[in-house]
Amino acid sequence: MSEAITIADIYKLFERTEAQFAEFQKEAERRNVEAERRNVEAERRSAEADRRNAEAEQRNAEADRRSAEADRTMEELKKQVQATTEAVNNLTTRWGRFVEEMVEPAVVQLFQERGIDVTQTMSRLKSKRPGAAMEIDILAVNGSELVAVECKSRLSKDDVDDFLDRLQRFKLAFPQFRDFQVYGAVAGIEIDQGIDSYAYRRGLFVMKQSGETVKIINDVQFQPVGFA
């Protein structure tokens, strides 16, 4: 036979059930508090992420603004450089033509005095022949001899070397002068230091400004190089 359940047993069972319920309730409250803490932390992290995103967007907007400003500045610089380059080129061209206008009236007499009996001049002689495209500022010529003259407002070594290269290809560029004796001359209002001596050694006449005209500064012992 099973033992009879007394009121005391029921009371003890009730006490255990109540204790378990209290424990369960306490655990539930603890879990709720933890869940609430985690929600608060999640909200804090979300707010932090939103703040960082806002800062990132602000930085990106600032970077875009600076990039656009840099582009505008670069475009302005390009325009200024282009305008300056055009101004310099125009000024260089005007100075070059001024030198030519100073040199051309004097070349016939100057070279006749040096024993080259030229009688006429040509200016801005151009050739577009492949491998020999060039322009000669002034050409002083007679029936068998000619002097090609390069005119610069400021004469540099590069100018002399470039002109010497063109003289080597002169008859290819202008075959109508293939049987002529070809000489070269360089003229400048300003001549870089030592370049007059350099041109002299390379067999070129050197012409410098003298008052309102020009003069040949090579000494009387100078022997010009003939370019075949």
Stockholm file with secondary structure:
# STOCKHOLM 1.0

chainA/1-228         MSEAITIADIYKLFERTEAQFAEFQKEAERRNVEAERRNVEAERRSAEADRRNAEAEQRNAEADRRSAEADRTMEELKKQVQATTEAVNNLTTRWGRFVEEMVEPAVVQLFQERGIDVTQTMSRLKSKRPGAAMEIDILAVNGSELVAVECKSRLSKDDVDDFLDRLQRFKLAFPQFRDFQVYGAVAGIEIDQGIDSYAYRRGLFVMKQSGETVKIINDVQFQPVGFA
#=GR chainA/1-228 SS CCCCCCHHHHHHHHHHHHHHHHHHHHHHHHHHHHHHHHHHHHHHHHHHHHHHHHHHHHHHHHHHHHHHHHHHHHHHHHHHHHHHHHHHHHHHHHHHHHHHHHHHHHHHHHHHHTTCCCCEEEEEEEECCTTCCEEEEEEEECSSEEEEEEEEEEECHHHHHHHHHHHHTHHHHCGGGTTSEEEEEEEEEEECTTHHHHHHHTTCEEEEEETTEEEECSCTTCCCCCBC
#=GC SS_cons         CCCCCCHHHHHHHHHHHHHHHHHHHHHHHHHHHHHHHHHHHHHHHHHHHHHHHHHHHHHHHHHHHHHHHHHHHHHHHHHHHHHHHHHHHHHHHHHHHHHHHHHHHHHHHHHHHTTCCCCEEEEEEEECCTTCCEEEEEEEECSSEEEEEEEEEEECHHHHHHHHHHHHTHHHHCGGGTTSEEEEEEEEEEECTTHHHHHHHTTCEEEEEETTEEEECSCTTCCCCCBC
//
